[in-house]
């Protein structure tokens, strides 16, 4: 394969891109978010790498100008904001960082289950008040977790829940509506790990929340808009369900005026459950592995179904 040009849409000072130095020396790597420079360089790109975790616009604007590009990759696992009509219609394969972030998200979900099962908020209140108040509580063993979306993240949650002796109920893409309601009705915890697509937007709405046990806890480490946030707030405010642990939200950052901040049965996490000291570097490693496959003409990993949205 002739020398390749990899055009990376990211700030030139992005330190997490250092692993790109291990690309073959004959590979031309250009890192920039400058719109004018991207327009100039786009026609020369063989590979387009979306590497800005905050702003996909430079990537989206560059793709239509990249006439000879043969492969595009996103460091992120969630790519709903990177699927322009041009990209969806294009035969150019797209891959993503799927699988890179599953392990910490699985751990975070288990942490949320422990938090509610062992009543950590009550312990913290008592500690602050210097109050010695022993109390009985359940254990995770034997409880049921319904996992909504059984991809890499859902499987990571399931593996860890099974290690605690929990019962698993999994909902996959081609589920029937009654399957979803039945799983929710029987669950002690509902872990939402689904990507955001046309089909999953609002998937957990007022009807699904109303079907939950009063003792149930809703956990979201997928995408915020998969849950009807207003319906969830109402259920939490009126104690129709026990609580919620949320790492993602309908709009981010979460507005200062959101009721979620002040509800004592909510654990709010600022979309950082998968942020490790080296998580972005790990995402770059995923790209490097695929780059080697691309150069050798081998099948790429993590091919995105652009029409399905993940």
C-alpha positions in Angstrom: 0.0 0.0 0.0 1.5 3.4 -1.0 2.2 6.1 1.6 -0.9 7.2 3.4 -2.2 10.5 4.7 -4.1 10.4 7.9 -6.0 13.6 8.6 -6.9 14.0 12.3 -9.6 16.4 13.4 -8.5 17.5 16.8 -6.5 20.3 18.5 -2.8 20.1 17.5 -1.9 20.1 21.2 -4.0 17.1 22.1 -1.5 15.1 24.2 -3.6 11.9 24.1 -2.7 11.6 20.4 1.0 10.8 21.2 0.5 7.1 20.4 0.0 8.2 16.7 3.8 8.6 16.6 4.0 4.8 16.3 2.4 4.9 12.9 4.8 3.9 10.1 7.3 6.6 9.4 6.2 6.9 5.8 2.7 7.8 7.0 1.8 11.4 6.8 -0.2 12.4 9.9 -1.8 15.9 10.1 -3.6 17.0 13.3 -5.7 20.1 13.2 -9.0 21.6 13.9 -8.4 24.7 11.8 -11.3 24.8 9.4 -9.4 26.5 6.5 -6.5 24.0 6.8 -8.9 21.1 6.9 -10.6 22.3 3.7 -7.2 22.5 2.1 -6.0 19.1 3.2 -9.2 17.1 2.9 -8.7 16.1 -0.7 -5.3 14.5 0.2 -6.7 12.3 3.1 -6.7 8.6 2.8 -7.9 8.1 6.3 -10.0 10.5 8.4 -9.8 10.3 12.1 -12.4 12.0 14.3 -10.4 12.6 17.5 -12.1 15.6 19.2 -14.4 14.2 21.9 -16.2 17.6 22.3 -16.9 18.9 18.8 -17.6 16.8 15.8 -18.2 19.7 13.4 -14.7 19.9 11.9 -14.9 16.2 11.1 -18.4 16.5 9.6 -17.4 19.5 7.5 -14.2 17.8 6.3 -15.7 14.5 5.2 -17.6 15.8 2.1 -14.3 17.3 0.8 -12.3 14.1 1.3 -12.7 12.8 -2.2 -10.2 9.9 -1.9 -10.7 8.9 1.7 -11.0 5.1 2.1 -11.7 4.7 5.8 -13.0 6.9 8.6 -12.7 6.2 12.4 -14.1 7.9 15.5 -12.2 7.5 18.8 -15.6 7.7 20.6 -17.9 4.8 21.0 -21.0 6.9 20.7 -21.2 8.2 17.1 -24.8 9.6 16.9 -23.5 13.2 16.4 -21.0 12.1 13.7 -23.4 10.4 11.3 -24.2 13.1 8.7 -26.3 12.3 5.7 -23.2 12.3 3.6 -21.4 9.8 5.8 -24.5 7.5 6.0 -24.9 7.5 2.3 -21.1 6.9 1.6 -19.7 3.4 1.0 -16.6 4.4 2.9 -16.4 2.2 6.0 -16.6 3.8 9.4 -15.3 2.3 12.6 -15.3 3.5 16.2 -14.0 3.0 19.8 -16.6 0.5 20.7 -15.3 -1.8 23.5 -12.7 0.6 24.8 -14.9 2.1 27.5 -17.0 -0.9 28.6 -15.0 -2.1 31.6 -15.1 1.2 33.6 -18.8 1.7 32.7 -19.5 -1.8 33.9 -17.8 -1.1 37.2 -19.6 2.2 37.6 -22.9 0.5 37.1 -22.1 -2.1 39.8 -20.9 0.7 42.1 -24.3 2.4 41.7 -26.0 -0.8 42.7 -23.8 -1.1 45.8 -24.5 2.5 46.6 -28.2 2.0 46.8 -28.3 -1.5 48.1 -26.1 -0.7 51.1 -27.6 2.7 51.5 -24.4 4.7 51.3 -26.3 8.1 51.4 -27.8 7.1 54.8 -24.3 6.1 56.0 -22.9 9.4 55.0 -25.7 11.3 56.6 -25.2 9.4 59.9 -21.5 9.9 59.7 -21.9 13.6 59.3 -24.3 13.6 62.3 -22.0 11.4 64.4 -25.0 9.0 64.7 -24.5 5.3 65.4 -27.5 3.7 63.7 -27.1 0.0 62.6 -29.7 -1.1 60.1 -30.6 -4.2 58.0 -30.1 -4.1 54.2 -30.3 -6.5 51.3 -27.4 -7.8 49.2 -26.8 -7.8 45.5 -26.7 -11.6 45.4 -30.1 -12.8 44.0 -31.3 -9.5 42.8 -32.3 -9.0 39.2 -30.8 -6.5 36.8 -32.4 -5.8 33.5 -29.8 -4.6 30.9 -31.3 -2.5 28.2 -28.9 -2.8 25.2 -26.6 -5.8 25.3 -23.6 -4.6 23.4 -20.1 -4.2 24.8 -21.2 -2.0 27.7 -24.2 -4.1 28.5 -22.1 -7.2 28.5 -19.6 -5.6 30.8 -22.4 -4.8 33.3 -23.7 -8.3 32.9 -20.3 -10.0 33.6 -19.8 -8.0 36.7 -23.4 -8.5 38.0 -23.1 -12.2 37.4 -19.9 -12.3 39.6 -22.1 -10.9 42.4 -24.6 -13.7 41.9 -27.2 -11.4 40.4 -29.8 -12.6 37.9 -29.6 -11.1 34.4 -32.4 -10.1 32.0 -31.2 -8.7 28.7 -32.9 -6.6 26.1 -31.3 -6.5 22.7 -32.0 -4.4 19.6 -34.8 -6.6 18.1 -36.8 -6.9 21.3 -40.6 -6.9 21.4 -42.3 -4.1 23.4 -43.8 -6.6 25.8 -40.3 -8.1 26.4 -39.1 -4.7 27.6 -42.0 -4.1 29.9 -41.8 -7.6 31.3 -38.0 -7.3 32.0 -38.5 -3.9 33.7 -41.4 -5.1 35.9 -39.3 -7.9 37.3 -36.1 -6.0 37.8 -34.5 -4.6 40.9 -32.1 -2.6 38.8 -32.5 -1.4 35.3 -29.2 -0.6 33.6 -29.5 1.4 30.4 -26.5 0.9 28.1 -28.1 1.3 24.7 -26.7 3.7 22.1 -28.8 6.6 20.9 -30.6 5.9 17.6 -34.0 6.7 16.2 -35.4 3.6 17.8 -33.9 4.1 21.3 -34.6 7.8 21.7 -37.2 7.9 24.6 -37.2 4.2 24.8 -37.6 4.4 28.6 -40.6 6.7 28.9 -43.4 7.2 31.3 -45.0 3.8 30.6 -41.8 1.9 31.2 -40.9 3.9 34.3 -44.4 3.3 35.7 -43.9 -0.4 35.2 -40.9 -0.4 37.6 -41.0 -1.7 41.1 -41.3 1.0 43.8 -37.9 -0.4 45.1 -36.3 -0.3 41.6 -33.2 1.8 40.7 -32.7 3.1 37.2 -29.0 3.4 36.0 -28.0 5.1 32.8 -24.5 4.7 31.4 -25.6 4.7 27.8 -27.0 7.9 26.3 -29.2 10.5 28.1 -32.0 10.9 25.6 -32.8 7.2 25.7 -34.7 8.0 28.9 -37.6 10.5 29.1 -35.9 12.7 31.7 -39.1 14.6 32.6 -41.0 11.3 33.3 -38.0 10.1 35.4 -37.9 13.3 37.4 -41.6 13.0 38.2 -41.2 9.4 39.3 -38.2 10.3 41.5 -39.9 13.3 43.0 -43.0 11.3 43.9 -41.0 8.3 45.1 -42.7 6.0 42.5 -39.2 4.4 42.2 -36.4 4.2 44.7 -33.8 6.1 42.8 -31.6 6.7 39.8 -27.9 6.7 39.1 -27.1 8.8 36.0 -23.8 9.4 34.2 -25.5 10.8 31.1 -28.3 13.3 30.5 -30.6 14.6 27.9 -28.6 17.8 27.7 -25.1 18.2 28.8 -23.7 19.7 30.9 -26.7 19.3 33.2 -28.4 22.6 33.7 -27.9 24.2 37.1 -31.7 24.5 37.4 -32.3 20.8 36.8 -34.3 19.2 39.7 -31.9 16.2 39.4 -29.2 18.0 41.4 -31.4 18.4 44.5 -33.3 15.0 44.6 -31.9 13.0 47.4 -32.6 9.7 45.6 -30.4 10.5 42.6 -26.7 10.0 42.1 -25.4 12.5 39.5 -22.2 11.9 37.7 -20.9 14.4 35.1 -20.5 11.9 32.2 -17.2 10.8 33.6 -17.8 7.1 34.5 -15.5 6.1 31.6 -12.9 8.8 32.0 -9.7 7.0 33.1 -6.3 8.7 33.3 -5.5 7.0 30.0 -8.9 6.4 28.4 -8.3 8.6 25.4 -4.9 7.0 24.8 -6.6 3.6 24.9 -9.1 4.8 22.2 -6.1 5.8 20.1 -4.6 2.3 20.6 -7.9 0.9 19.2 -7.3 3.1 16.1 -3.7 1.9 15.7 -4.8 -1.7 15.8 -7.3 -1.0 13.1 -4.8 1.0 11.1 -2.5 -2.1 11.0 -5.5 -4.1 9.7 -6.3 -1.5 7.1 -2.7 -1.5 5.8 -2.7 -5.3 5.6 -6.0 -5.4 3.9 -7.6 -7.3 6.8 -11.2 -6.9 8.0 -11.5 -3.9 10.2 -12.8 -4.2 13.8 -15.8 -2.2 15.1 -17.5 -1.5 11.8 -20.3 0.9 12.4 -23.7 0.1 10.9 -24.3 3.7 9.7 -28.0 3.2 9.0 -28.6 1.6 12.4 -26.7 4.3 14.1 -24.0 2.3 16.0 
